[in-house]
Amino acid sequence: MSAAPTRRVERALDLAASQHSLLTADQCRALGLSRNAVHRRVASGAWTREGPGVYRIAGAPRTWLGRALAATLAAGPGAYLSHRSAAHLWGLDGFGPPGRIEVTVERHSRPRRRPGVVVHETRAFALIGPARRLGIPVTGPARTLVDVAAVSRDELEVLRALDEIRRLGLASWPELWETLVLHARPGRPGIGRCRAAIEKRYGRTVPHTEFARLFLRVLDRAGVPPPISEHTVTAGARRYRLDAAYPDRRVAVELDGRVHLTEATYAADRVRDNALELAGWIVLRFTWDRLASSPHEVVADVRQALVQRDPDLRSPVPESGTNERRSGVSWPTEREISSA
């Protein structure tokens, strides 16, 4: 191979190194590599085909990020990673790497269908909020929330996406609301679920864990006023962050997940509880097992603490052992339990 073709191949390899070991046929042509030159490298095993017009450098590790970029490249220059795949790319907790890659293209683009790739066509392509993350074209966070709501039948999944977008600071409340309004139209799937999630959380600090999310859901379904999530309080000259709190009534709620099982954390929790109680707080602690097995008892404890601080709030408190129908509490589903 002469010096000029060698340099072209080297430039192609440099480009591939910056995009998860992938190249497109159009990029090869722009670098001066002919179709025959590309075919020779494929025939020799130096490159492998990853999709229509997409090649991977042989020997490079296969990764989810590589699959995601290959899916968008194969779908055309106007394709963006979207829906649950975009949620994972944005780093939203609770959205693991999905087996099927989802991409969105403009209506009537009609890219070639590929196994393991779901292509969504949209009429609202101008509202996609295009972005790039880790070298992959992806829908913006606010649009990703709308898309997750469109394919989800689980309100908790939509809340999870919203909470994570806010926790990570990926989109502001006005941006989320504006995106919802711009996408709202008759027949647009998921708009109702997305609106309900934003209205439930709007302007509030969102919970940072799935445990806290389920706790809020149990309280909501039982008709208990929602606490403030991730509330910061000063007690004993130290500042503490509470999982949930009713500051005006000095009722604190701590949700003991796996991190609280260590000896050091257990000791620190006792110090914090003492400081809060000496400062006049009622401290309630709940484990995941208790929330999952006896949500009515959790609700009863919260109600009782609120009533102790404000008798005017007195309302029937379910007795221990009452069933779900009598207590008005919705038990977490098996799917919710397994995902927490």
C-alpha contacts under 8 A as a table, 3 or more apart, distances in Angstrom:
res1	aa1	res2	aa2	distance
1	M	5	P	6.52
1	M	6	T	6.39
2	S	5	P	5.81
2	S	6	T	6.27
3	A	6	T	5.08
3	A	7	R	6.18
4	A	7	R	5.19
4	A	8	R	6.38
5	P	8	R	4.96
5	P	9	V	6.23
5	P	33	L	7.38
6	T	9	V	5.15
6	T	10	E	6.19
7	R	10	E	4.96
7	R	11	R	6.16
8	R	11	R	5.11
8	R	12	A	6.21
8	R	31	L	6.17
8	R	32	G	6.45
8	R	33	L	6.49
9	V	12	A	4.93
9	V	13	L	6.18
9	V	33	L	7.41
10	E	13	L	5.02
10	E	14	D	6.18
11	R	14	D	5.01
11	R	15	L	6.22
11	R	31	L	7.29
12	A	15	L	5.11
12	A	16	A	6.16
12	A	23	L	7.47
12	A	28	C	6.69
12	A	31	L	6.95
13	L	16	A	4.98
13	L	17	A	6.15
13	L	21	S	7.82
13	L	57	I	7.84
14	D	17	A	5.15
14	D	18	S	6.78
15	L	18	S	5.34
15	L	19	Q	6.75
15	L	23	L	7.42
16	A	19	Q	5.19
16	A	20	H	6.42
16	A	21	S	4.35
16	A	22	L	4.84
16	A	23	L	5.56
16	A	56	R	7.92
16	A	57	I	7.51
17	A	20	H	6.02
17	A	21	S	4.98
17	A	22	L	7.51
18	S	21	S	7.05
18	S	135	G	7.74
19	Q	22	L	5.75
19	Q	23	L	7.71
19	Q	66	G	7.98
19	Q	69	L	7.84
19	Q	135	G	6.15
20	H	65	L	7.20
20	H	66	G	5.30
20	H	69	L	7.62
21	S	56	R	5.61
21	S	57	I	5.56
21	S	60	A	6.47
21	S	66	G	7.48
22	L	54	V	6.90
22	L	55	Y	5.61
22	L	56	R	4.57
22	L	57	I	6.53
22	L	66	G	7.49
22	L	70	A	7.13
23	L	27	Q	6.51
23	L	28	C	7.11
23	L	54	V	5.73
23	L	55	Y	5.20
23	L	56	R	6.44
24	T	27	Q	5.17
24	T	28	C	6.34
24	T	53	G	5.45
24	T	54	V	4.44
24	T	55	Y	6.12
24	T	73	L	7.16
25	A	28	C	5.07
25	A	29	R	6.30
25	A	35	R	7.88
25	A	53	G	5.04
25	A	54	V	6.33
25	A	55	Y	7.75
26	D	29	R	5.16
26	D	30	A	6.22
26	D	53	G	7.74
27	Q	30	A	5.00
27	Q	31	L	6.30
28	C	31	L	5.11
28	C	32	G	6.44
28	C	33	L	5.23
28	C	34	S	7.42
28	C	38	V	7.66
29	R	32	G	5.03
29	R	33	L	5.13
29	R	34	S	6.09
29	R	35	R	7.53
30	A	33	L	7.44
33	L	37	A	6.02
33	L	38	V	6.77
34	S	37	A	5.11
34	S	38	V	6.44
35	R	38	V	5.18
35	R	39	H	6.18
36	N	39	H	4.97
36	N	40	R	6.09
37	A	40	R	5.16
37	A	41	R	6.47
38	V	41	R	5.24
38	V	42	V	6.37
39	H	42	V	5.04
39	H	43	A	6.03
40	R	43	A	5.00
40	R	44	S	6.08
41	R	44	S	5.12
41	R	45	G	6.33
41	R	46	A	5.27
41	R	47	W	5.69
42	V	45	G	5.20
42	V	46	A	5.93
42	V	47	W	4.71
42	V	48	T	5.66
42	V	49	R	7.35
43	A	46	A	7.68
43	A	47	W	7.96
44	S	47	W	7.63
45	G	48	T	6.51
45	G	58	A	6.81
46	A	57	I	6.42
46	A	58	A	5.29
47	W	55	Y	6.18
47	W	56	R	5.53
47	W	57	I	4.68
47	W	58	A	4.97
48	T	55	Y	5.44
48	T	56	R	5.22
48	T	57	I	6.50
48	T	58	A	6.10
49	R	52	P	7.62
49	R	53	G	7.66
49	R	54	V	6.00
49	R	55	Y	4.55
49	R	56	R	6.32
50	E	53	G	7.99
50	E	54	V	5.37
50	E	55	Y	5.26
50	E	56	R	6.20
50	E	70	A	6.60
51	G	54	V	5.05
51	G	55	Y	7.14
51	G	70	A	6.95
51	G	71	A	7.53
51	G	74	A	5.66
51	G	114	R	7.73
52	P	74	A	5.42
52	P	112	R	7.72
53	G	74	A	6.39
54	V	70	A	6.72
54	V	73	L	6.82
54	V	74	A	6.09
56	R	60	A	7.55
57	I	60	A	5.93
62	R	66	G	6.46
62	R	67	R	7.49
63	T	66	G	5.09
63	T	67	R	6.35
64	W	67	R	5.01
64	W	68	A	6.12
64	W	97	P	7.10
65	L	68	A	5.01
65	L	69	L	6.19
66	G	69	L	5.22
66	G	70	A	6.01
67	R	70	A	5.05
67	R	71	A	6.14
67	R	101	I	7.65
68	A	71	A	5.20
68	A	72	T	6.51
68	A	81	L	7.05
68	A	85	S	7.96
68	A	101	I	6.18
68	A	136	I	7.53
69	L	72	T	5.21
69	L	73	L	6.08
69	L	81	L	7.96
69	L	135	G	7.97
69	L	136	I	5.59
69	L	137	P	7.73
70	A	73	L	5.09
70	A	74	A	5.94
71	A	74	A	5.26
71	A	75	A	6.23
71	A	101	I	7.03
71	A	103	V	7.23
71	A	117	V	6.73
72	T	75	A	5.15
72	T	76	G	6.65
72	T	77	P	7.74
72	T	79	A	5.24
72	T	80	Y	5.85
72	T	81	L	6.33
72	T	103	V	6.36
72	T	136	I	7.92
72	T	137	P	7.40
73	L	76	G	5.46
73	L	77	P	6.51
73	L	79	A	7.16
74	A	111	P	7.84
75	A	78	G	7.70
75	A	79	A	5.78
75	A	103	V	7.95
75	A	105	V	7.65
75	A	111	P	5.18
75	A	112	R	6.96
76	G	79	A	5.62
76	G	111	P	7.02
78	G	105	V	6.11
78	G	106	E	7.23
79	A	103	V	6.36
79	A	104	T	5.66
79	A	105	V	4.80
79	A	106	E	7.76
79	A	137	P	7.41
80	Y	103	V	5.33
80	Y	104	T	5.33
80	Y	105	V	6.69
80	Y	130	P	7.51
80	Y	136	I	7.93
80	Y	137	P	5.06
80	Y	138	V	4.64
80	Y	139	T	5.98
81	L	85	S	6.39
81	L	86	A	5.49
81	L	101	I	7.72
81	L	102	E	6.01
81	L	103	V	4.31
81	L	104	T	6.35
81	L	136	I	7.47
81	L	137	P	6.17
81	L	138	V	4.44
81	L	139	T	6.25
82	S	85	S	5.59
82	S	86	A	4.44
82	S	87	A	7.47
82	S	102	E	5.56
82	S	103	V	4.98
82	S	104	T	5.92
82	S	138	V	6.11
82	S	139	T	5.58
82	S	144	T	6.33
82	S	147	D	7.29
83	H	86	A	5.33
83	H	87	A	6.36
83	H	102	E	6.34
83	H	103	V	7.55
83	H	144	T	5.59
83	H	145	L	7.67
83	H	147	D	5.03
83	H	148	V	5.03
83	H	151	V	7.74
84	R	87	A	4.82
84	R	88	H	6.27
84	R	95	F	6.84
84	R	98	P	7.15
84	R	102	E	7.20
84	R	144	T	7.83
84	R	148	V	6.06
85	S	88	H	5.23
85	S	89	L	6.28
85	S	97	P	6.95
85	S	98	P	6.29
85	S	101	I	5.95
85	S	102	E	5.74
85	S	103	V	7.92
86	A	89	L	4.92
86	A	90	W	6.09
86	A	102	E	7.89
86	A	138	V	6.19
86	A	139	T	6.68
86	A	144	T	6.47
87	A	90	W	5.24
87	A	91	G	6.56
87	A	92	L	5.63
87	A	95	F	6.30
87	A	141	P	7.73
87	A	144	T	6.56
87	A	145	L	7.97
87	A	148	V	7.93
87	A	161	A	7.26
88	H	91	G	5.15
88	H	92	L	5.70
88	H	93	D	7.71
88	H	95	F	5.10
88	H	96	G	5.88
88	H	97	P	5.95
88	H	98	P	7.82
89	L	92	L	7.61
89	L	133	R	7.29
90	W	133	R	7.40
90	W	141	P	7.40
91	G	95	F	7.77
92	L	95	F	5.89
92	L	161	A	6.62
92	L	164	E	5.37
92	L	165	I	6.84
93	D	96	G	7.53
93	D	160	R	7.96
93	D	164	E	6.53
94	G	160	R	7.28
94	G	210	E	7.92
94	G	339	S	7.29
95	F	98	P	7.69
98	P	101	I	6.66
99	G	116	G	7.19
100	R	116	G	4.83
100	R	117	V	5.48
100	R	118	V	6.76
101	I	116	G	6.29
101	I	117	V	4.74
101	I	118	V	6.09
102	E	117	V	5.85
102	E	118	V	4.72
102	E	119	V	5.94
102	E	120	H	7.33
103	V	117	V	7.50
103	V	118	V	6.36
103	V	119	V	5.09
103	V	120	H	6.12
104	T	119	V	5.72
104	T	120	H	4.58
104	T	121	E	5.70
104	T	122	T	6.95
105	V	109	S	6.51
105	V	119	V	7.17
105	V	120	H	6.26
105	V	121	E	5.04
105	V	122	T	6.39
105	V	125	F	7.27
106	E	109	S	5.68
106	E	121	E	5.42
106	E	122	T	5.26
106	E	123	R	6.42
106	E	124	A	7.81
106	E	125	F	5.49
107	R	110	R	7.73
107	R	121	E	4.72
107	R	122	T	4.96
107	R	123	R	5.39
107	R	125	F	7.75
108	H	121	E	7.08
109	S	121	E	7.52
111	P	119	V	7.99
113	R	117	V	7.35
113	R	118	V	7.90
113	R	119	V	7.53
114	R	117	V	5.60
114	R	118	V	7.90
122	T	125	F	5.69
124	A	127	L	5.44
124	A	128	I	6.87
124	A	183	H	7.35
125	F	128	I	5.24
126	A	129	G	7.59
127	L	143	R	7.65
127	L	179	T	7.98
127	L	182	L	7.81
127	L	183	H	7.81
128	I	139	T	5.68
128	I	140	G	6.65
128	I	143	R	6.01
129	G	139	T	5.70
129	G	140	G	4.65
129	G	141	P	7.99
129	G	142	A	7.83
129	G	143	R	6.54
130	P	137	P	7.01
130	P	138	V	6.09
130	P	139	T	5.05
130	P	140	G	5.56
131	A	137	P	5.81
131	A	138	V	5.31
131	A	139	T	5.98
131	A	140	G	5.66
132	R	135	G	5.83
132	R	136	I	5.26
132	R	137	P	4.48
132	R	138	V	5.61
133	R	136	I	5.33
133	R	137	P	6.67
133	R	138	V	6.88
139	T	143	R	6.18
139	T	144	T	5.94
140	G	143	R	5.38
140	G	144	T	6.02
141	P	144	T	4.88
141	P	145	L	6.37
141	P	165	I	6.81
141	P	170	L	6.30
141	P	171	A	6.48
142	A	145	L	5.27
142	A	146	V	6.73
142	A	171	A	6.34
142	A	175	E	7.02
142	A	176	L	5.34
142	A	179	T	6.32
143	R	146	V	5.12
143	R	147	D	6.24
143	R	179	T	6.69
144	T	147	D	5.00
144	T	148	V	6.08
145	L	148	V	5.16
145	L	149	A	6.24
145	L	158	V	7.19
145	L	161	A	6.25
145	L	162	L	6.48
145	L	194	C	7.39
146	V	149	A	5.19
146	V	150	A	6.30
146	V	179	T	8.00
146	V	180	L	6.90
146	V	190	G	6.81
146	V	191	I	6.97
146	V	194	C	6.22
147	D	150	A	4.93
147	D	151	V	6.66
147	D	190	G	7.48
148	V	151	V	5.49
148	V	152	S	5.99
148	V	158	V	6.58
148	V	161	A	7.61
148	V	190	G	7.86
149	A	152	S	5.18
149	A	153	R	7.68
149	A	158	V	5.58
149	A	189	P	7.64
149	A	190	G	4.59
149	A	191	I	7.04
149	A	193	R	6.09
149	A	194	C	5.66
150	A	188	R	7.83
150	A	189	P	4.80
150	A	190	G	3.76
150	A	191	I	7.05
151	V	189	P	7.70
151	V	190	G	7.04
152	S	155	E	7.50
152	S	157	E	6.96
152	S	158	V	7.16
152	S	190	G	7.55
154	D	157	E	5.44
154	D	158	V	6.91
155	E	158	V	5.21
155	E	159	L	6.28
155	E	193	R	6.63
155	E	197	A	7.60
156	L	159	L	4.99
156	L	160	R	5.97
156	L	213	R	7.97
157	E	160	R	4.91
157	E	161	A	6.28
158	V	161	A	5.18
158	V	162	L	6.24
158	V	193	R	7.28
158	V	194	C	6.81
158	V	197	A	6.78
159	L	162	L	5.00
159	L	163	D	5.89
159	L	197	A	5.67
160	R	163	D	5.18
160	R	164	E	6.09
160	R	210	E	7.50
160	R	213	R	7.64
161	A	164	E	5.29
161	A	165	I	6.17
162	L	165	I	5.18
162	L	166	R	6.30
162	L	197	A	7.38
162	L	198	I	7.49
163	D	166	R	5.22
163	D	167	R	5.92
163	D	206	V	5.49
163	D	207	P	6.63
163	D	208	H	7.16
164	E	167	R	4.87
164	E	168	L	5.99
164	E	208	H	7.35
165	I	168	L	5.42
165	I	169	G	6.11
165	I	170	L	5.25
165	I	171	A	6.33
166	R	169	G	4.90
166	R	170	L	6.24
166	R	171	A	6.32
166	R	172	S	7.05
166	R	206	V	7.04
167	R	170	L	7.88
167	R	206	V	6.78
167	R	207	P	7.98
167	R	208	H	6.65
169	G	172	S	7.03
171	A	175	E	6.16
171	A	176	L	6.51
172	S	175	E	5.14
172	S	176	L	6.24
173	W	176	L	5.13
173	W	177	W	6.14
173	W	202	Y	6.67
173	W	203	G	6.88
174	P	177	W	5.11
174	P	178	E	5.95
175	E	178	E	5.11
175	E	179	T	6.08
176	L	179	T	5.21
176	L	180	L	6.28
176	L	198	I	7.86
177	W	180	L	5.12
177	W	181	V	6.28
177	W	198	I	7.35
178	E	181	V	5.13
178	E	182	L	6.15
179	T	182	L	5.17
179	T	183	H	6.25
180	L	183	H	5.30
180	L	184	A	6.06
180	L	191	I	7.18
180	L	194	C	7.37
180	L	195	R	7.06
181	V	184	A	5.16
183	H	188	R	7.63
183	H	191	I	7.74
184	A	188	R	6.62
184	A	191	I	6.17
185	R	188	R	5.60
188	R	191	I	6.30
189	P	192	G	7.82
190	G	193	R	5.27
190	G	194	C	6.04
191	I	194	C	5.06
191	I	195	R	5.97
192	G	195	R	5.13
192	G	196	A	6.12
193	R	196	A	5.15
193	R	197	A	6.24
194	C	197	A	5.22
194	C	198	I	6.29
195	R	198	I	5.24
195	R	199	E	6.05
196	A	199	E	5.19
196	A	200	K	6.08
197	A	200	K	5.15
197	A	201	R	6.39
198	I	201	R	5.29
198	I	202	Y	5.33
199	E	202	Y	5.25
201	R	204	R	5.55
201	R	205	T	7.66
201	R	206	V	6.77
204	R	228	I	7.43
204	R	229	S	7.90
205	T	228	I	6.92
205	T	229	S	5.72
205	T	230	E	6.76
206	V	229	S	5.93
206	V	230	E	7.42
207	P	210	E	7.85
207	P	212	A	5.74
207	P	213	R	5.95
207	P	229	S	5.30
207	P	230	E	6.48
207	P	243	D	7.50
208	H	212	A	6.94
208	H	213	R	7.72
208	H	230	E	7.48
209	T	212	A	5.27
209	T	213	R	6.26
210	E	213	R	4.86
210	E	214	L	6.20
210	E	339	S	7.94
210	E	340	A	5.26
211	F	214	L	5.30
211	F	215	F	6.23
211	F	255	L	7.26
211	F	257	G	7.53
211	F	288	W	7.00
211	F	340	A	6.16
212	A	215	F	4.94
212	A	216	L	6.23
212	A	243	D	7.09
212	A	244	A	7.92
212	A	255	L	7.01
213	R	216	L	5.30
213	R	217	R	6.32
214	L	217	R	4.93
214	L	218	V	6.23
214	L	332	P	7.32
214	L	336	E	7.92
215	F	218	V	5.24
215	F	219	L	6.39
215	F	291	L	7.34
216	L	219	L	5.16
216	L	220	D	6.04
216	L	226	P	6.73
216	L	227	P	7.87
217	R	220	D	5.02
217	R	221	R	6.18
218	V	221	R	5.31
218	V	222	A	6.26
218	V	295	P	7.02
218	V	299	V	7.63
218	V	329	V	6.31
218	V	330	S	6.14
218	V	331	W	7.25
218	V	332	P	7.74
219	L	222	A	5.09
219	L	223	G	6.25
219	L	224	V	5.08
219	L	225	P	7.26
219	L	226	P	6.88
219	L	299	V	6.38
219	L	329	V	7.69
220	D	223	G	5.16
220	D	224	V	5.76
220	D	225	P	7.03
220	D	226	P	6.72
221	R	224	V	7.66
221	R	328	G	7.05
221	R	329	V	5.92
221	R	330	S	6.26
222	A	299	V	7.31
222	A	327	S	7.36
222	A	328	G	5.20
222	A	329	V	4.85
222	A	330	S	7.36
224	V	299	V	7.70
224	V	303	R	7.25
227	P	244	A	5.74
227	P	245	A	5.22
227	P	246	Y	5.29
228	I	231	H	6.11
228	I	244	A	5.39
228	I	245	A	5.25
228	I	246	Y	6.32
228	I	247	P	7.92
229	S	242	L	7.36
229	S	243	D	5.71
229	S	244	A	4.37
229	S	245	A	6.60
230	E	241	R	5.92
230	E	242	L	5.31
230	E	243	D	4.85
230	E	244	A	5.75
230	E	245	A	7.87
231	H	241	R	5.49
231	H	242	L	5.10
231	H	243	D	6.73
231	H	244	A	6.22
231	H	245	A	6.27
232	T	239	R	6.74
232	T	240	Y	5.59
232	T	241	R	4.31
232	T	242	L	6.17
233	V	239	R	5.58
233	V	240	Y	5.40
233	V	241	R	6.36
233	V	242	L	7.54
234	T	237	A	6.35
234	T	238	R	5.45
234	T	239	R	4.30
234	T	240	Y	6.22
235	A	238	R	5.45
235	A	239	R	6.34
235	A	240	Y	7.47
235	A	275	A	5.64
235	A	276	L	5.68
235	A	279	A	5.96
236	G	275	A	5.46
236	G	276	L	7.60
236	G	278	L	8.00
236	G	279	A	7.22
240	Y	272	R	7.63
242	L	245	A	6.52
242	L	252	A	6.72
242	L	253	V	6.76
242	L	254	E	6.35
243	D	252	A	7.95
243	D	253	V	6.14
243	D	254	E	5.35
243	D	255	L	6.51
244	A	252	A	6.20
244	A	253	V	5.05
244	A	254	E	6.70
245	A	250	R	7.34
245	A	251	V	5.70
245	A	252	A	4.44
245	A	253	V	5.74
246	Y	249	R	5.56
246	Y	250	R	5.82
246	Y	251	V	5.12
246	Y	252	A	6.46
247	P	250	R	4.75
247	P	251	V	6.46
247	P	252	A	7.69
249	R	306	L	6.89
249	R	309	R	5.77
249	R	310	D	7.34
250	R	280	G	6.88
250	R	281	W	4.72
250	R	282	I	6.32
250	R	309	R	7.92
251	V	281	W	5.59
251	V	282	I	4.81
251	V	283	V	6.13
251	V	284	L	7.60
251	V	305	A	6.86
251	V	306	L	7.13
252	A	281	W	6.65
252	A	282	I	6.03
252	A	283	V	4.81
252	A	284	L	6.10
253	V	283	V	5.97
253	V	284	L	4.83
253	V	285	R	5.88
253	V	286	F	7.69
254	E	283	V	7.43
254	E	284	L	6.22
254	E	285	R	4.83
254	E	286	F	6.49
255	L	285	R	5.89
255	L	286	F	5.11
255	L	287	T	5.95
255	L	288	W	7.45
256	D	259	V	7.40
256	D	260	H	5.58
256	D	285	R	6.86
256	D	286	F	6.02
256	D	287	T	4.92
256	D	288	W	6.93
257	G	260	H	5.76
257	G	261	L	7.54
257	G	287	T	6.47
257	G	288	W	6.43
258	R	261	L	5.50
259	V	262	T	6.55
259	V	265	T	7.27
260	H	265	T	5.41
260	H	266	Y	5.84
261	L	265	T	7.00
261	L	266	Y	6.60
262	T	265	T	5.36
262	T	266	Y	6.12
263	E	266	Y	5.08
263	E	267	A	6.26
264	A	267	A	5.27
264	A	268	A	6.27
265	T	268	A	5.01
265	T	269	D	6.05
266	Y	269	D	5.14
266	Y	270	R	6.51
267	A	270	R	5.27
267	A	271	V	6.54
268	A	271	V	5.14
268	A	272	R	6.27
269	D	272	R	5.10
269	D	273	D	6.05
270	R	273	D	5.04
270	R	274	N	6.16
271	V	274	N	5.27
271	V	275	A	6.32
272	R	275	A	5.10
272	R	276	L	6.17
273	D	276	L	5.16
273	D	277	E	6.07
273	D	283	V	6.63
274	N	277	E	5.18
274	N	278	L	6.05
275	A	278	L	5.23
275	A	279	A	6.24
276	L	279	A	5.00
276	L	280	G	6.46
276	L	281	W	5.30
276	L	282	I	7.62
276	L	283	V	7.31
277	E	280	G	5.02
277	E	281	W	4.70
277	E	282	I	6.10
277	E	283	V	6.88
278	L	281	W	7.22
282	I	305	A	7.12
284	L	301	D	7.81
284	L	302	V	7.70
286	F	290	R	6.50
286	F	291	L	6.93
286	F	298	V	7.37
287	T	290	R	5.33
287	T	291	L	6.46
288	W	291	L	5.14
288	W	292	A	6.08
289	D	292	A	5.15
289	D	293	S	5.98
290	R	293	S	5.20
290	R	294	S	5.36
290	R	295	P	6.90
290	R	298	V	7.47
291	L	294	S	5.55
291	L	295	P	4.82
291	L	298	V	6.45
292	A	295	P	6.28
292	A	331	W	6.93
292	A	332	P	6.19
292	A	337	I	7.21
293	S	331	W	7.96
294	S	297	E	5.46
294	S	298	V	6.75
295	P	298	V	5.03
295	P	299	V	6.25
295	P	329	V	6.73
295	P	330	S	7.67
295	P	331	W	6.36
296	H	299	V	5.12
296	H	300	A	6.10
296	H	318	P	6.98
296	H	320	S	7.37
296	H	321	G	7.84
296	H	322	T	7.23
296	H	323	N	7.65
296	H	324	E	7.09
296	H	327	S	6.19
296	H	329	V	5.97
297	E	300	A	4.95
297	E	301	D	6.19
297	E	318	P	7.74
297	E	319	E	7.89
297	E	320	S	5.98
297	E	321	G	7.75
298	V	301	D	5.25
298	V	302	V	6.40
299	V	302	V	5.21
299	V	303	R	6.13
299	V	329	V	7.84
300	A	303	R	5.12
300	A	304	Q	6.02
300	A	317	V	5.59
300	A	318	P	5.88
300	A	319	E	7.45
300	A	320	S	7.87
301	D	304	Q	5.13
301	D	305	A	6.20
302	V	305	A	5.22
302	V	306	L	6.28
303	R	306	L	5.16
303	R	307	V	6.13
303	R	317	V	6.65
304	Q	307	V	5.08
304	Q	308	Q	6.11
304	Q	317	V	7.13
305	A	308	Q	5.16
305	A	309	R	6.58
306	L	309	R	5.33
306	L	310	D	6.11
306	L	311	P	7.98
306	L	313	L	7.30
307	V	310	D	4.89
307	V	311	P	4.86
307	V	312	D	7.29
307	V	313	L	5.63
307	V	314	R	5.41
308	Q	311	P	6.06
310	D	313	L	5.76
310	D	314	R	7.62
311	P	314	R	5.28
318	P	322	T	6.48
318	P	326	R	7.65
318	P	327	S	5.51
319	E	322	T	5.81
322	T	326	R	6.20
322	T	327	S	6.23
323	N	326	R	5.56
323	N	327	S	6.21
324	E	327	S	5.27
324	E	328	G	5.81
324	E	329	V	5.37
324	E	330	S	6.46
324	E	331	W	7.25
325	R	328	G	5.44
325	R	329	V	7.19
332	P	336	E	5.95
332	P	337	I	6.41
333	T	336	E	5.14
333	T	337	I	6.22
334	E	337	I	5.04
334	E	338	S	6.09
335	R	338	S	5.26
335	R	339	S	6.24
336	E	339	S	5.28
336	E	340	A	6.34
337	I	340	A	5.45
